């Protein structure tokens, strides 16, 4: 697991419109609910999973897609930003794939994010 730990950490910068091309990878009955801008691409919450798209290389034409089915999430925690110097909120997901950490920049509403996860899992 130590070798994959670096890829299991993402930063979400702000909420953004759902990308039009996400429909290409959705299965029947799956609906995109919300999207967040990442450093180079986006993360999309659907009614079935979390999809994180990661553009790679200098041109960004190579795209890796991570798909985390909600059924694999066992537990989660959220931590809001504390003070003026602590501007990032954090979400941690414990899954069958391992421990995933999501950093949320100041523009992301941690409670709305928490509710997205709760609505998907409970």
C-alpha positions in Angstrom: 0.0 0.0 0.0 2.9 2.4 0.7 3.7 2.5 -3.1 0.2 3.8 -4.0 -0.2 6.2 -1.1 1.0 9.2 -3.1 -1.8 8.8 -5.7 -4.4 8.6 -3.0 -4.3 12.3 -2.1 -6.2 14.9 -4.1 -6.8 18.7 -3.8 -10.1 20.2 -4.7 -9.9 23.9 -5.3 -13.5 25.1 -6.0 -16.8 23.9 -7.1 -17.2 24.1 -10.9 -19.8 23.2 -13.6 -20.1 19.5 -14.4 -17.9 18.9 -17.5 -20.0 18.0 -20.6 -17.7 15.1 -21.6 -18.3 13.2 -18.3 -21.4 11.7 -19.8 -19.2 9.5 -22.0 -18.1 7.5 -19.0 -21.3 7.2 -17.0 -23.2 4.0 -16.9 -27.0 3.6 -17.4 -28.8 5.2 -14.5 -25.7 7.1 -13.3 -26.2 10.9 -13.0 -23.5 13.6 -12.3 -24.4 15.6 -9.2 -21.5 18.0 -8.5 -18.0 18.7 -9.7 -14.9 20.3 -8.2 -11.9 21.8 -9.9 -8.6 20.0 -9.1 -5.2 21.3 -9.8 -5.2 20.2 -13.5 -8.7 18.8 -14.1 -11.8 17.9 -12.1 -13.6 15.5 -9.7 -17.2 14.6 -10.3 -19.6 13.2 -7.8 -22.3 11.0 -9.3 -25.1 9.1 -7.7 -22.9 5.9 -7.8 -19.2 7.0 -7.4 -16.6 9.7 -7.2 -14.6 10.2 -10.5 -11.3 12.0 -10.4 -9.8 13.0 -13.7 -6.1 13.8 -13.7 -4.6 15.4 -16.8 -1.0 14.4 -17.2 2.1 15.5 -19.1 3.0 18.9 -20.5 0.0 19.1 -22.9 -2.6 17.5 -20.5 -3.9 15.3 -23.4 -3.2 12.1 -21.4 -5.9 11.7 -18.8 -6.0 9.2 -16.0 -9.4 8.5 -14.5 -9.8 7.3 -10.9 -13.2 5.8 -10.1 -14.2 5.2 -6.5 -17.5 3.4 -6.0 -19.3 4.6 -2.9 -19.8 1.0 -1.9 -16.0 0.7 -1.2 -16.0 3.5 1.3 -16.2 2.2 4.9 -15.8 5.4 6.9 -15.0 9.1 6.4 -14.1 12.1 8.4 -14.2 15.9 7.7 -12.2 18.6 9.3 -13.0 22.3 8.7 -10.2 24.9 8.5 -9.3 26.1 11.9 -7.9 29.7 11.8 -6.6 32.4 9.5 -3.4 30.4 8.9 -5.2 27.1 8.5 -7.2 27.7 5.3 -7.6 24.1 4.0 -10.3 21.7 5.2 -9.7 18.0 4.9 -11.7 14.9 4.1 -10.4 11.5 4.8 -11.9 8.3 3.3 -11.2 4.8 4.5 -11.9 2.4 1.7 -11.2 -1.1 0.5 -8.5 0.4 -1.7 -6.8 2.2 1.3 -6.8 5.5 3.0 -7.6 8.5 0.7 -7.1 12.2 1.7 -8.8 15.1 0.0 -7.6 18.6 0.7 -10.3 21.3 0.2 -9.2 24.8 -0.5 -10.9 27.8 1.1 -13.5 28.1 -1.7 -15.0 24.7 -1.0 -17.9 24.4 1.4 -16.8 21.5 3.7 -20.4 21.0 5.0 -21.8 20.7 1.5 -19.1 18.3 0.6 -19.7 16.3 3.8 -23.4 16.1 2.9 -22.6 14.9 -0.7 -20.7 12.0 0.9 -23.4 11.3 3.5 -26.2 11.3 0.8 -24.2 8.8 -1.3 -23.4 6.4 1.5 -26.2 6.5 4.0 
